[in-house]
Amino acid sequence: MTIAGISHVSLTVTRLDSARTFWVDVMGFVPKVEQPGLLIVVDPGATVAIACVTHDDGDRHAFDERHVGLDHIALNVDGTDALQTWQHTLEAASVACSPVVESPFGWHLNIRAPDNIAVELLAMKPEASAALYG
């Protein structure tokens, strides 16, 4: 048996309308499913799906990566030029961004989706990609 990849990431949110604005209008994902309590968006250029769900009895506190569970979601971008373009796009949409930071894995741009969900845009270095994925 093998795993073919990640099917989707599901995020609990407090407001689907805010999540939709961020993932569709800012990040460019395409909405595929919209129903009460559920929004599923897909990146048109990659096989990445994100589900946003609400829970009637859910916790209304903002996301905190220091709690057990999800730390952040990382989305791969195609190089540092693309990362710079993302930074300008996000700033134009009034999304707060970290500076682009280099690490042994690549160049990172960190942002916050609604509910303070940590999102990283990563331009991975070829040697890091080779070490991880062969």
HUFENWO-V582030 format. One record per residue. N is the residue number from 0. PHI is phi in whole degrees, 0 to 359 (none if undefined). NEAR is the number of other C-alpha atoms within 10 Angstrom. D_CENTER is the distance of its C-alpha to the mean C-alpha in Angstrom with 1 decimal. Layout:
N/PHI/NEAR/D_CENTER + N/PHI/NEAR/D_CENTER
//
This chain:
0/none/3/28.2 + 1/224/4/25.0 + 2/261/6/21.3 + 3/275/6/20.1 + 4/152/8/16.4 + 5/273/9/13.6 + 6/289/11/14.2 + 7/194/14/11.1 + 8/244/12/8.9 + 9/249/14/10.6 + 10/243/19/9.8 + 11/279/20/13.0 + 12/231/27/13.2 + 13/270/21/16.4 + 14/220/15/16.4 + 15/294/20/15.2 + 16/295/11/16.4 + 17/293/14/14.2 + 18/297/21/11.1 + 19/297/21/12.6 + 20/303/15/13.3 + 21/295/19/9.9 + 22/288/22/8.2 + 23/268/16/11.6 + 24/286/12/13.5 + 25/268/17/11.3 + 26/273/16/8.5 + 27/84/15/11.3 + 28/287/22/10.3 + 29/253/16/13.6 + 30/289/18/14.7 + 31/246/11/16.6 + 32/225/12/17.7 + 33/223/14/18.5 + 34/211/9/20.9 + 35/306/9/21.8 + 36/82/15/19.2 + 37/211/17/16.7 + 38/227/22/14.3 + 39/241/21/12.9 + 40/239/21/11.1 + 41/229/20/11.2 + 42/285/16/10.4 + 43/292/12/14.1 + 44/257/8/14.3 + 45/212/9/12.7 + 46/265/11/13.0 + 47/239/16/9.5 + 48/240/20/9.8 + 49/235/18/8.0 + 50/258/20/10.9 + 51/246/22/11.3 + 52/233/19/14.7 + 53/246/18/17.3 + 54/233/12/20.2 + 55/303/8/23.6 + 56/256/6/24.5 + 57/283/10/21.1 + 58/289/12/20.7 + 59/265/14/20.1 + 60/285/10/19.1 + 61/292/12/15.9 + 62/303/21/13.4 + 63/217/15/14.9 + 64/294/13/13.7 + 65/279/8/17.4 + 66/273/8/18.1 + 67/300/7/18.5 + 68/127/8/15.6 + 69/295/13/11.9 + 70/268/14/11.5 + 71/195/15/7.8 + 72/251/13/4.9 + 73/247/14/5.7 + 74/246/12/5.7 + 75/283/13/9.4 + 76/238/17/11.3 + 77/271/11/15.0 + 78/96/15/16.8 + 79/289/17/17.3 + 80/297/11/18.6 + 81/296/14/15.4 + 82/296/20/13.6 + 83/295/14/16.4 + 84/298/11/16.1 + 85/300/18/12.5 + 86/301/22/13.9 + 87/295/14/16.7 + 88/298/14/14.8 + 89/294/17/12.7 + 90/297/12/16.0 + 91/294/11/17.8 + 92/269/13/15.7 + 93/61/10/16.5 + 94/265/16/13.0 + 95/295/14/14.0 + 96/233/16/13.0 + 97/283/12/14.4 + 98/293/13/16.8 + 99/289/17/15.9 + 100/237/11/17.2 + 101/267/14/18.8 + 102/223/10/19.0 + 103/301/9/20.8 + 104/274/16/17.6 + 105/158/17/16.7 + 106/247/20/15.5 + 107/241/23/12.5 + 108/232/20/11.1 + 109/253/19/9.6 + 110/223/19/8.7 + 111/236/17/8.7 + 112/282/19/7.6 + 113/308/21/10.8 + 114/68/18/12.6 + 115/68/14/11.5 + 116/292/20/8.3 + 117/282/18/7.4 + 118/233/16/4.4 + 119/244/20/6.4 + 120/258/21/7.4 + 121/234/24/10.4 + 122/260/23/13.6 + 123/285/21/15.3 + 124/290/17/19.1 + 125/304/12/21.2 + 126/291/13/23.1 + 127/289/13/20.1 + 128/298/13/18.9 + 129/297/10/22.5 + 130/294/10/22.9 + 131/277/9/20.0 + 132/244/7/20.4 + 133/86/7/24.0
//
